[in-house]
Structure formats: structure tokens, C-alpha cells
Amino acid sequence: MQIVGPLQGGAGDNVPPIRKKIGVIGAGVVGICAATWLLRDGHDVVVIDPEGIGTGASFGNAGCLNSSSVVPMSLPGMAWKVPGWLLDPLGPLAIRPGYLPLLVPWLVRFLRAARPERVRDQANALAGLLADAPGAYAPLVSNAGAQALLRHNGHIVAYRERKDFENDRLGWQLRRDAGIRFDVLNENELWQMEPAISRDYRLGVLLPDNAYTVNPQALVLALGESFLRDGGRMEPARVLDFSFAGEALQGVVTDHGEIKLDAAVLAAGAHSKALAGKAGDKVMLDTERGYHLMIKDPEAMPRHSILDAAGKFVATPMEHGLRLAGTVEFAGLQAAPDWRRADRLQTLGRRLFPALQASYPEARLSRWMGFRPSMPDSLPVIGTARRCRDVIYAFGHGHIGLASAARTGRLVAEIIGGRPPHVNIAPFSAQRFG
């Protein structure tokens, strides 16, 4: 195996690595980053996925590498907003009625996570995982030759009213406590920075240290291709179970037979819950279905990625057009997409950028729906399984999968290599659910 460029040498150069055969379950951005760091340590690494590299949530996300995403989803007072969101056709949240009974245990945990002391602990944990998110990618992106896919010009949060910004003061205080830099823009500064934005938006916040990618799938594919080039392997199979001999891992059982392994990394995103159960952990994982709408050759294109604070969606300038991404729908893994969720993003996008048309021919639009692996406390699951320490978890990243993948992958390599993790992973343990 030959490792080139900045990845030459192992993550634990002072300690000769013990070469292991490791299977990474899942070829999304988290799995590919973990596989790359493990390959750097000198292991024999195979990524196992039935669909190939970057075909799930890694394909259609908003493309943001935001170190500022330390604010948990569940905050004090949010419970009072949920009914209004559910009743609003353009609201950021939808729950399919038939799925609600299955969601109740997750919702109870979600509401409990909004206690102020828990919110601060969760934000502190996320701050460590998201610290310098663009910088965490630097060695991987350089090795893949994918620097042109990243933009390091920051991220903007846009508000229609100052009172809305003031109502978000807890989130901004959590960011400030985490050392996140931001600059508050008055309306003229906002419009100068983003001339296409509606004059109805009166205030913005610039987060200068954030970044985004102009093509999330191309980025993951580039990382995956460099992994294969440097000696990694892909296995097109679906993992059905783990194979144990007592407390030791023997391998994984797939729909194409058994693969013998010394260790396995579970990074299957929203599809991780059942396999975690087979490794001894009942995790409170549910699936947020996110949508995006792409507009080809849009009449308005922002200079930054922009979060509309009221609409809870992100507008990102990309290679193939303007991506409007967001919304949360709870309906599980099996229900058909509700493409009205994607089409509503067009209405919201036109509120943000008035130059956009009210409707477009289908040739200029593309729609997507994907599954976010969502935990009720907004913290992913990173660490060893209850039943066997040779099974390592790396899933449940919710809205921060792209931003946190590079650092999560490095943590996985440290765990398998027996080195102290460079980030405190105790808050991310699967055993926190009892």
C-alpha cells in the first residue's frame, strides 16, 4: 500500500501499528473518512455498502462545513413552537400521522434534552467534534486533490426582524462560549454582502470561519477514489449481522456471504439502528427525511451559503445551480417521498431571493429526499459497542454529518489504534441510553 501526499505515515507514527482487517459499514462521508484514516494507520480496510460511495445523505445535503453548528436541535421553549410548525404548510417540520405513535419515545427524549443544563453540555460536546471543521478535512481533501470543491468564505444567517435574532440569543451565546467568531450585519451590510437577498431581511450574522462545498457528492467521491487509489477496497454488499465468537468479533454476515474481520465500524447513517441492536445497544435513533430542490441557471445566486432563520432552510451556490435544502419530516425509512416538501422550498427560496421565478419548467429543477440519522440529544454515537469492543460506532450525526465526518473518522482510527481520542468521546457513547 502506498500513501501519498499529506497522508503519508500513520496517525500513530511513534507506535508501530498492529495491522488489522477492518470493515467499514457504510460508504457515506463518515464511513469514507473513517476508512481513509484507518488506511493511513496501515490497516487492511474494506468499505461495505450495497449502493456505492456517496449515494445517501452525502449526495443531497446542504454542503455546509460549519464549525458553528454547536447548537442542539432541542432548545428551551421549542415545544411551544412545534404545533405552529406542524400546522404551517411552509413550516420546517412535518410528521406523518401514522408514524407519530412510533416516534413518541424519541420525542420524549427530544423534549427532555431541552433542559438548559443539558443543552450546554450538548453544545460543549459538539464544539469539540466540530472544531475547525474545514481544517479537519484539509489532509484528506489535499490527498484527494479536491481543494477546488471547497469555498472558505463563511456562512450567513439571515433574519427578517431584529427581534428574531434576539429570540435566538441562547444559540448565539452557546456559539460565543464555544469560541465561534461571528459578526452581526445591519441591513445595509447584509445587502452589500448579498445583493440578491430580499430587502425584507433586516439583519444578518456572518460566520467567517465556516465553509461549504459546491458539490457534496463530488467531494465524497473524490475522497472515496483516493481511498481506493491508496489501497482501500470496496465490497458491494448489505451487512445483515455481526459474527461473534464469545466476546470477539469474527466478521460480518452480508447478503453475499460472510466477511472475516478483526474490527468493524458501523457508519451506516439512518440504517444503523438494527445493527447496533445486534451489537448489544438499543439506541434512540430515528430518521429525519430531508429534501432539497436544485434550480439550474437561477436568476439569483448567493455568494455565501445562507441559512434563512425563519424558514429553517439553507441556500447554497453549487456547481450545477442553486440548492435549497432543509425541512424535517418524520415518516421512517419506508414511506414514499412527499415531493410537496421539496416544492415548498421554491416558495421559501423566492422569499429570500425575489428574482427567482414563481415556477420553473421541470428541465430546470431537480428534487431529492434523503435520510438524516437523528438522535434526540443532537449528539452522534461514537465509541465501542456494548457486546464487543471490536465493533466501533460512528453514526447518528443528524444535521452535522458533513461538518463532523473528518474528525469522526480520525476518532475511529484512534479508538481502533488504542490511542487517546483527541476529542472527549464520553458524551457520544451508545450506552448513554441505558
Buried (B, 14 or more C-beta within 10 A) or exposed (E): EEBEEEBEEBBBEEEEBEEBBBBBBBBBBBBBBBBBBBBBBBBBBBBBBBEEBBBBBBBBBBBBBBBBBBBBBBBEEBEEEBEEBEEEEBBBBBBBEEBEEEBEEBBEBBBEBBEEEBBBBBBBBBBBBBBEBBBBBBBBBBBBEBEEBBBEEBBBBBBBBEEBBEEBEBBBEBBEEBEBBBEBBEBEBBBEBBEBBBEEBBBBBBBBBBBBBBBBBBBBBBBBBBBBEBBBBBBBBBBEBBBBEEEEBBBBBBEEEEBEBBBBBBBBBBBBBEBBEBBBBEBBBBBBBBBBBBBEEBBBBBBBBBBBBBBBBBBBBBEEBBBBBBBBBBBBEEBEBBEEBBBBBBBBBBBBBEEBEEEBEEEBBBBBBBBBBBBBBBBBBBBBBBBBBBBBBBBBBBBBBBBBBBBBBBBBBBBBBEBEBEBEBEBBBBBBBE
